[in-house]
């Protein structure tokens, strides 16, 4: 049985992003393209969207990584040897774990958005999979015999926090702004006429409006969609 939105939201809120960030931020050893057979997409969708193992709660990253290692056993070693890493070097193992964590952290927020979309369009209306992902489709909405293809694009460079939608090759693209963690560490203007005020790009998060807000920031740093962004497609 799949998870439900409140359950998945609580799971995200409990992730200790600060600890993981400290552990993995400086490890960027395995940054080359990974062959499909050892990519994490398949097992992440299986565990967090399909709940393949019928777990009572979504697995933590450490629990998930054990599943990933079991699923890719043997295939990783072939890639390691092909990539030129010495068999006695632990750097590959550390680098791969950090690489998979970054994929995991990004994708579970996208999967959370899938649960949010399902709360808007109805149970069983959302499809997500590695195959759709490779086609640039993050959510395939099937409603009343019609299909709606949605892709989400994160930006960290825009100054305003707003959602846009446009049609491109029959895929609706949702652009959304995510400030960096350091922005929230220094949320106030330090100089100028706005000194002491909250930075404009952070207002929508700091003064979150439950009725009209489209993005919400959890205390641990995750930024997630609210139902509002998907309601515009109804």
Secondary structure as the mmCIF struct_conf table of DSSP 4:
data_model
#
loop_
_struct_conf.conf_type_id
_struct_conf.id
_struct_conf.beg_label_comp_id
_struct_conf.beg_label_asym_id
_struct_conf.beg_label_seq_id
_struct_conf.end_label_comp_id
_struct_conf.end_label_asym_id
_struct_conf.end_label_seq_id
HELX_RH_AL_P HELX_RH_AL_P1 UNK A 5 UNK A 14
HELX_RH_AL_P HELX_RH_AL_P2 UNK A 17 UNK A 24
TURN_TY1_P TURN_TY1_P1 UNK A 25 UNK A 26
BEND BEND1 UNK A 32 UNK A 32
HELX_LH_PP_P HELX_LH_PP_P1 UNK A 33 UNK A 35
HELX_RH_3T_P HELX_RH_3T_P1 UNK A 36 UNK A 38
BEND BEND2 UNK A 40 UNK A 40
HELX_RH_AL_P HELX_RH_AL_P3 UNK A 41 UNK A 48
TURN_TY1_P TURN_TY1_P2 UNK A 49 UNK A 49
BEND BEND3 UNK A 50 UNK A 50
TURN_TY1_P TURN_TY1_P3 UNK A 52 UNK A 53
BEND BEND4 UNK A 56 UNK A 57
HELX_LH_PP_P HELX_LH_PP_P2 UNK A 58 UNK A 60
HELX_RH_AL_P HELX_RH_AL_P4 UNK A 61 UNK A 71
TURN_TY1_P TURN_TY1_P4 UNK A 72 UNK A 74
HELX_RH_AL_P HELX_RH_AL_P5 UNK A 75 UNK A 83
TURN_TY1_P TURN_TY1_P5 UNK A 84 UNK A 84
TURN_TY1_P TURN_TY1_P6 UNK A 87 UNK A 88
TURN_TY1_P TURN_TY1_P7 UNK A 90 UNK A 90
HELX_RH_AL_P HELX_RH_AL_P6 UNK A 91 UNK A 121
TURN_TY1_P TURN_TY1_P8 UNK A 123 UNK A 124
STRN STRN1 UNK A 126 UNK A 127
HELX_RH_AL_P HELX_RH_AL_P7 UNK A 130 UNK A 134
TURN_TY1_P TURN_TY1_P9 UNK A 135 UNK A 136
BEND BEND5 UNK A 138 UNK A 138
STRN STRN2 UNK A 139 UNK A 143
TURN_TY1_P TURN_TY1_P10 UNK A 144 UNK A 145
STRN STRN3 UNK A 146 UNK A 155
BEND BEND6 UNK A 156 UNK A 157
BEND BEND7 UNK A 159 UNK A 160
STRN STRN4 UNK A 164 UNK A 168
TURN_TY1_P TURN_TY1_P11 UNK A 169 UNK A 170
STRN STRN5 UNK A 171 UNK A 177
HELX_RH_AL_P HELX_RH_AL_P8 UNK A 181 UNK A 185
TURN_TY1_P TURN_TY1_P12 UNK A 186 UNK A 186
STRN STRN6 UNK A 188 UNK A 188
BEND BEND8 UNK A 191 UNK A 192
TURN_TY1_P TURN_TY1_P13 UNK A 193 UNK A 196
BEND BEND9 UNK A 197 UNK A 197
STRN STRN7 UNK A 198 UNK A 198
HELX_LH_PP_P HELX_LH_PP_P3 UNK A 199 UNK A 199
HELX_RH_3T_P HELX_RH_3T_P2 UNK A 200 UNK A 202
HELX_RH_AL_P HELX_RH_AL_P9 UNK A 203 UNK A 206
TURN_TY1_P TURN_TY1_P14 UNK A 207 UNK A 207
TURN_TY1_P TURN_TY1_P15 UNK A 210 UNK A 212
BEND BEND10 UNK A 214 UNK A 214
STRN STRN8 UNK A 215 UNK A 217
TURN_TY1_P TURN_TY1_P16 UNK A 219 UNK A 220
BEND BEND11 UNK A 221 UNK A 221
STRN STRN9 UNK A 223 UNK A 225
TURN_TY1_P TURN_TY1_P17 UNK A 227 UNK A 227
HELX_RH_AL_P HELX_RH_AL_P10 UNK A 228 UNK A 231
TURN_TY1_P TURN_TY1_P18 UNK A 232 UNK A 233
#
